[in-house]
């Protein structure tokens, strides 16, 4: 099968197109023929080595974290899926590899594809959908009547999170450029801030929750718009000690993570707010919940561009440019 691999961490080097044997499936895995694969900033960060401390991949490996496709084979112990099922998933860490014609996925990471979506639309959902779900519902416990600030509202996570937050009954503020105002408004944003010309810190106050996806300066400002007891959930770092416990890493790495998050944890304590780092996990059951929301019309995918499979590297470059509105997908 054809696949796109990386042989070493390198920000500037393209993924390499190779022919490799089709994957072997374990008893609890499903072989999926990839029809479409979402492209995420996470792919770029892994390629450049940004996560090598917490995700030490063995080279060479296939990149890609989002998939929609059709089940070709099932392992002996698989109970939830059968050959011919249309499925989608964000495969778990160390089992990624959706930039390929076939992929083996644990059945617990999979869900049946939403009915009304094309393969390309379905492939745009898993990573950003699960990130928003785990941030707003699992960690944020967002409730009706609360106020949430979602940074970068026109991005992949932002376009999904705005819709989910509105469904939960929250008031939503977001940042984007003026050219994307109409898009984020159509998704349900109540307050839209032009990040190029306005400072959200002077406009927003007493927020219950912040979904942070930007840089350290934005993180510090976001802590100050929270009410006492409010919570900031960061998907862009720094990782905290609770995350270190979750990944059961070495004492040395736990110490490093404690040190790099010390400043932000100290600042949040002074402001009487909470800081939480989220590194999204593969979770088929939550993907089923997301499928229900999509099937009932609560959430719609926002796809900016679809690239052909042979232009994976162009798709990656477009995502890295920061210009994408919603998601970028590769059609396999």
URWO-V705406 format. One record per residue. N is the residue number from 1. RES is the residue in three letters. PHI is phi as a letter, one per 20 degrees, with the letter a starting at -180 (* if undefined). Layout:
n->N res->RES phi->PHI
n->N res->RES phi->PHI
//
This chain:
n->1 res->UNK phi->*
n->2 res->UNK phi->e
n->3 res->UNK phi->b
n->4 res->UNK phi->d
n->5 res->UNK phi->d
n->6 res->UNK phi->d
n->7 res->UNK phi->d
n->8 res->UNK phi->a
n->9 res->UNK phi->f
n->10 res->UNK phi->a
n->11 res->UNK phi->f
n->12 res->UNK phi->e
n->13 res->UNK phi->e
n->14 res->UNK phi->f
n->15 res->UNK phi->f
n->16 res->UNK phi->d
n->17 res->UNK phi->e
n->18 res->UNK phi->c
n->19 res->UNK phi->d
n->20 res->UNK phi->c
n->21 res->UNK phi->f
n->22 res->UNK phi->f
n->23 res->UNK phi->f
n->24 res->UNK phi->e
n->25 res->UNK phi->d
n->26 res->UNK phi->e
n->27 res->UNK phi->f
n->28 res->UNK phi->d
n->29 res->UNK phi->d
n->30 res->UNK phi->c
n->31 res->UNK phi->e
n->32 res->UNK phi->d
n->33 res->UNK phi->e
n->34 res->UNK phi->f
n->35 res->UNK phi->e
n->36 res->UNK phi->b
n->37 res->UNK phi->c
n->38 res->UNK phi->f
n->39 res->UNK phi->d
n->40 res->UNK phi->c
n->41 res->UNK phi->g
n->42 res->UNK phi->g
n->43 res->UNK phi->g
n->44 res->UNK phi->f
n->45 res->UNK phi->f
n->46 res->UNK phi->f
n->47 res->UNK phi->g
n->48 res->UNK phi->e
n->49 res->UNK phi->n
n->50 res->UNK phi->f
n->51 res->UNK phi->d
n->52 res->UNK phi->f
n->53 res->UNK phi->f
n->54 res->UNK phi->e
n->55 res->UNK phi->c
n->56 res->UNK phi->f
n->57 res->UNK phi->f
n->58 res->UNK phi->e
n->59 res->UNK phi->e
n->60 res->UNK phi->f
n->61 res->UNK phi->b
n->62 res->UNK phi->e
n->63 res->UNK phi->e
n->64 res->UNK phi->o
n->65 res->UNK phi->d
n->66 res->UNK phi->c
n->67 res->UNK phi->b
n->68 res->UNK phi->c
n->69 res->UNK phi->a
n->70 res->UNK phi->c
n->71 res->UNK phi->f
n->72 res->UNK phi->d
n->73 res->UNK phi->b
n->74 res->UNK phi->c
n->75 res->UNK phi->f
n->76 res->UNK phi->g
n->77 res->UNK phi->e
n->78 res->UNK phi->f
n->79 res->UNK phi->d
n->80 res->UNK phi->e
n->81 res->UNK phi->c
n->82 res->UNK phi->c
n->83 res->UNK phi->g
n->84 res->UNK phi->n
n->85 res->UNK phi->f
n->86 res->UNK phi->e
n->87 res->UNK phi->c
n->88 res->UNK phi->b
n->89 res->UNK phi->a
n->90 res->UNK phi->d
n->91 res->UNK phi->f
n->92 res->UNK phi->f
n->93 res->UNK phi->g
n->94 res->UNK phi->m
n->95 res->UNK phi->c
n->96 res->UNK phi->f
n->97 res->UNK phi->p
n->98 res->UNK phi->e
n->99 res->UNK phi->e
n->100 res->UNK phi->b
n->101 res->UNK phi->e
n->102 res->UNK phi->b
n->103 res->UNK phi->b
n->104 res->UNK phi->e
n->105 res->UNK phi->c
n->106 res->UNK phi->f
n->107 res->UNK phi->f
n->108 res->UNK phi->f
n->109 res->UNK phi->e
n->110 res->UNK phi->e
n->111 res->UNK phi->b
n->112 res->UNK phi->f
n->113 res->UNK phi->f
n->114 res->UNK phi->g
n->115 res->UNK phi->g
n->116 res->UNK phi->e
n->117 res->UNK phi->e
n->118 res->UNK phi->f
n->119 res->UNK phi->g
n->120 res->UNK phi->f
n->121 res->UNK phi->f
n->122 res->UNK phi->f
n->123 res->UNK phi->f
n->124 res->UNK phi->f
n->125 res->UNK phi->e
n->126 res->UNK phi->g
n->127 res->UNK phi->f
n->128 res->UNK phi->f
n->129 res->UNK phi->f
n->130 res->UNK phi->f
n->131 res->UNK phi->f
n->132 res->UNK phi->f
n->133 res->UNK phi->f
n->134 res->UNK phi->f
n->135 res->UNK phi->f
n->136 res->UNK phi->e
n->137 res->UNK phi->e
n->138 res->UNK phi->f
n->139 res->UNK phi->e
n->140 res->UNK phi->e
n->141 res->UNK phi->l
n->142 res->UNK phi->f
n->143 res->UNK phi->d
n->144 res->UNK phi->g
n->145 res->UNK phi->n
n->146 res->UNK phi->e
n->147 res->UNK phi->d
n->148 res->UNK phi->c
n->149 res->UNK phi->d
n->150 res->UNK phi->d
n->151 res->UNK phi->f
n->152 res->UNK phi->l
n->153 res->UNK phi->f
n->154 res->UNK phi->e
n->155 res->UNK phi->e
n->156 res->UNK phi->g
n->157 res->UNK phi->f
n->158 res->UNK phi->g
n->159 res->UNK phi->f
n->160 res->UNK phi->f
n->161 res->UNK phi->f
n->162 res->UNK phi->g
n->163 res->UNK phi->f
n->164 res->UNK phi->f
n->165 res->UNK phi->f
n->166 res->UNK phi->f
n->167 res->UNK phi->f
n->168 res->UNK phi->f
n->169 res->UNK phi->n
n->170 res->UNK phi->e
n->171 res->UNK phi->e
n->172 res->UNK phi->d
n->173 res->UNK phi->d
n->174 res->UNK phi->b
n->175 res->UNK phi->d
n->176 res->UNK phi->a
n->177 res->UNK phi->e
n->178 res->UNK phi->g
n->179 res->UNK phi->f
n->180 res->UNK phi->d
n->181 res->UNK phi->g
n->182 res->UNK phi->f
n->183 res->UNK phi->f
n->184 res->UNK phi->f
n->185 res->UNK phi->f
n->186 res->UNK phi->f
n->187 res->UNK phi->e
n->188 res->UNK phi->p
n->189 res->UNK phi->f
n->190 res->UNK phi->e
n->191 res->UNK phi->c
n->192 res->UNK phi->d
n->193 res->UNK phi->d
n->194 res->UNK phi->f
n->195 res->UNK phi->f
n->196 res->UNK phi->f
n->197 res->UNK phi->c
n->198 res->UNK phi->c
n->199 res->UNK phi->d
n->200 res->UNK phi->g
n->201 res->UNK phi->f
n->202 res->UNK phi->e
n->203 res->UNK phi->d
n->204 res->UNK phi->d
n->205 res->UNK phi->b
n->206 res->UNK phi->l
n->207 res->UNK phi->e
n->208 res->UNK phi->e
n->209 res->UNK phi->b
n->210 res->UNK phi->c
n->211 res->UNK phi->d
n->212 res->UNK phi->e
n->213 res->UNK phi->c
n->214 res->UNK phi->d
n->215 res->UNK phi->e
n->216 res->UNK phi->f
n->217 res->UNK phi->f
n->218 res->UNK phi->f
n->219 res->UNK phi->f
n->220 res->UNK phi->f
n->221 res->UNK phi->f
n->222 res->UNK phi->f
n->223 res->UNK phi->f
n->224 res->UNK phi->f
n->225 res->UNK phi->e
n->226 res->UNK phi->e
n->227 res->UNK phi->f
n->228 res->UNK phi->g
n->229 res->UNK phi->n
n->230 res->UNK phi->f
n->231 res->UNK phi->c
n->232 res->UNK phi->d
n->233 res->UNK phi->d
n->234 res->UNK phi->d
n->235 res->UNK phi->d
n->236 res->UNK phi->d
n->237 res->UNK phi->n
n->238 res->UNK phi->e
n->239 res->UNK phi->f
n->240 res->UNK phi->d
n->241 res->UNK phi->g
n->242 res->UNK phi->f
n->243 res->UNK phi->f
n->244 res->UNK phi->g
n->245 res->UNK phi->f
n->246 res->UNK phi->g
n->247 res->UNK phi->e
n->248 res->UNK phi->k
n->249 res->UNK phi->e
n->250 res->UNK phi->f
n->251 res->UNK phi->f
n->252 res->UNK phi->f
n->253 res->UNK phi->f
n->254 res->UNK phi->g
n->255 res->UNK phi->f
n->256 res->UNK phi->f
n->257 res->UNK phi->f
n->258 res->UNK phi->f
n->259 res->UNK phi->f
n->260 res->UNK phi->f
n->261 res->UNK phi->d
n->262 res->UNK phi->g
n->263 res->UNK phi->g
n->264 res->UNK phi->f
n->265 res->UNK phi->f
n->266 res->UNK phi->f
n->267 res->UNK phi->f
n->268 res->UNK phi->f
n->269 res->UNK phi->f
n->270 res->UNK phi->f
n->271 res->UNK phi->e
n->272 res->UNK phi->l
n->273 res->UNK phi->c
n->274 res->UNK phi->d
n->275 res->UNK phi->d
n->276 res->UNK phi->c
n->277 res->UNK phi->e
n->278 res->UNK phi->d
n->279 res->UNK phi->d
n->280 res->UNK phi->g
n->281 res->UNK phi->d
n->282 res->UNK phi->f
n->283 res->UNK phi->a
n->284 res->UNK phi->f
n->285 res->UNK phi->f
n->286 res->UNK phi->f
n->287 res->UNK phi->f
n->288 res->UNK phi->f
n->289 res->UNK phi->f
n->290 res->UNK phi->f
n->291 res->UNK phi->g
n->292 res->UNK phi->f
n->293 res->UNK phi->f
n->294 res->UNK phi->f
n->295 res->UNK phi->f
n->296 res->UNK phi->e
n->297 res->UNK phi->n
n->298 res->UNK phi->f
n->299 res->UNK phi->c
n->300 res->UNK phi->c
n->301 res->UNK phi->f
n->302 res->UNK phi->d
n->303 res->UNK phi->d
n->304 res->UNK phi->e
n->305 res->UNK phi->c
n->306 res->UNK phi->d
n->307 res->UNK phi->d
n->308 res->UNK phi->f
n->309 res->UNK phi->g
n->310 res->UNK phi->f
n->311 res->UNK phi->d
n->312 res->UNK phi->g
n->313 res->UNK phi->f
n->314 res->UNK phi->f
n->315 res->UNK phi->f
n->316 res->UNK phi->f
n->317 res->UNK phi->f
n->318 res->UNK phi->f
n->319 res->UNK phi->f
n->320 res->UNK phi->f
n->321 res->UNK phi->f
n->322 res->UNK phi->m
n->323 res->UNK phi->e
n->324 res->UNK phi->f
n->325 res->UNK phi->d
n->326 res->UNK phi->n
n->327 res->UNK phi->d
n->328 res->UNK phi->d
n->329 res->UNK phi->c
n->330 res->UNK phi->d
n->331 res->UNK phi->e
n->332 res->UNK phi->e
//
